[in-house]
Amino acid sequence: MAALDVGDYLDVQVKGTSITMVPKKLIPKDDAWFCTPEWQRKEHEADEAIARGDVSGPFSSPRELIKHLRKKGKRGRR
């Protein structure tokens, strides 16, 4: 049994004497970037980094954040 709700969109395909209907979600154009394989890969990497505790902060002030970023940038340029 299909899990459909009133108002759901369906992709309808006709092949010979068969009709196939597949539920679809519509994504606004402005949000399509989020669904790209590359972005989803980066989201997964970020989730893994957070799970490992590989995060920075919190910072007591914007000045402390900038100091941290500059220090981290110098380590990355070696």
VOLOKOL-910037 format. One record per residue: residue number from 1; x, y, z of N, C-alpha, C in turn. Coordinates in steps of 0.02 Angstrom, whole numbers. Layout:
# VOLOKOL-910037
   zakol      n.u      n.v      n.w     ca.u     ca.v     ca.w      c.u      c.v      c.w
     NUM        X        Y        Z        X        Y        Z        X        Y        Z
...
//
This chain:
# VOLOKOL-910037
   zakol      n.u      n.v      n.w     ca.u     ca.v     ca.w      c.u      c.v      c.w
       1       42      -59        0        0        0        0       44       62        0
       2       28      110      -41       67      171      -48       52      219       10
       3      105      251       35       96      301       88       88      369       56
       4       28      384       35       14      447        1      -34      489       43
       5      -27      554       37      -73      600       69     -106      643       16
       6     -164      670       33     -198      715      -13     -151      773      -29
       7     -144      789      -93     -101      843     -115      -30      822     -134
       8      -12      759     -122       54      734     -143       60      736     -219
       9      120      750     -243      134      750     -314      154      680     -337
      10      134      663     -397      151      598     -426      182      608     -494
      11      233      568     -509      262      565     -576      226      507     -610
      12      191      522     -664      152      471     -700      187      455     -765
      13      200      390     -775      232      368     -837      188      315     -870
      14      179      323     -936      140      275     -974      187      237    -1020
      15      187      171    -1013      228      128    -1056      183       72    -1081
      16      168       74    -1145      124       24    -1174       56       27    -1141
      17       36      -28    -1110      -29      -30    -1077      -23      -21    -1001
      18       36       -1     -977       47        8     -905       53       82     -887
      19       27       99     -830       34      166     -802       70      157     -735
      20      125      193     -726      163      191     -664      160      259     -631
      21      144      262     -567      142      325     -530      191      319     -471
      22      237      368     -468      288      369     -416      281      434     -377
      23      275      431     -310      270      492     -270      334      534     -278
      24      325      600     -282      381      646     -291      375      703     -241
      25      431      730     -221      434      790     -181      459      846     -227
      26      427      903     -226      450      959     -265      497     1001     -222
      27      553     1019     -251      603     1060     -216      605     1128     -250
      28      596     1182     -212      602     1249     -242      671     1258     -274
      29      674     1293     -330      738     1303     -365      791     1332     -319
      30      770     1378     -276      819     1409     -231      849     1360     -181
      31      818     1303     -171      843     1253     -123      875     1193     -157
      32      877     1192     -222      902     1133     -259      976     1119     -245
      33     1016     1170     -230     1087     1161     -216     1097     1113     -158
      34     1052     1114     -110     1059     1072      -51     1053      998      -67
      35     1020      982     -121     1007      911     -138     1059      882     -185
      36     1110      922     -204     1161      896     -249     1204      844     -213
      37     1229      794     -248     1272      744     -216     1332      774     -180
      38     1363      826     -211     1421      858     -181     1403      889     -113
      39     1347      925     -111     1327      958      -49     1309      906        5
      40     1274      854      -15     1256      802       33     1318      767       61
      41     1370      758       19     1433      730       42     1465      775       95
      42     1465      841       81     1493      888      129     1453      890      194
      43     1387      885      189     1345      882      249     1364      821      291
      44     1374      765      258     1393      703      293     1460      711      327
      45     1508      742      292     1574      754      321     1569      799      383
      46     1528      850      378     1519      896      435     1487      860      494
      47     1437      818      481     1406      780      535     1456      734      569
      48     1500      703      530     1551      659      558     1601      699      601
      49     1620      759      577     1667      801      615     1636      822      681
      50     1573      839      680     1538      859      742     1535      800      790
      51     1519      740      764     1516      680      806     1583      665      838
      52     1638      680      803     1706      668      830     1726      722      880
      53     1688      776      882     1705      832      926     1755      879      893
      54     1764      874      829     1810      916      791     1776      982      775
      55     1765     1021      827     1730     1085      820     1769     1138      860
      56     1753     1201      849     1784     1256      885     1732     1295      923
      57     1754     1329      976     1709     1372     1013     1676     1334     1071
      58     1632     1368     1106     1608     1436     1094     1662     1487     1112
      59     1653     1546     1085     1700     1601     1097     1667     1654     1139
      60     1707     1686     1182     1680     1736     1227     1667     1803     1192
      61     1697     1812     1133     1687     1875     1097     1706     1865     1024
      62     1684     1911      981     1705     1907      911     1782     1911      904
      63     1813     1949      947     1886     1956      946     1920     1888      958
      64     1894     1849     1005     1921     1782     1018     1911     1736      958
      65     1855     1741      925     1842     1701      864     1893     1718      810
      66     1904     1782      798     1951     1804      746     2022     1781      764
      67     2041     1786      827     2106     1763      850     2114     1688      836
      68     2063     1650      851     2064     1577      838     2071     1562      764
      69     2033     1597      722     2035     1585      650     2103     1602      621
      70     2133     1656      644     2200     1674      620     2252     1622      640
      71     2247     1598      701     2293     1547      725     2285     1482      685
      72     2223     1464      674     2209     1403      636     2233     1410      564
      73     2226     1470      535     2248     1482      466     2323     1476      459
      74     2360     1498      509     2433     1493      507     2455     1420      509
      75     2420     1379      549     2437     1308      552     2424     1274      486
      76     2373     1296      449     2355     1264      386     2401     1282      328
      77     2442     1334      337     2486     1358      282     2555     1326      283
      78     2569     1284      330     2636     1255      335     2654     1216      275
//
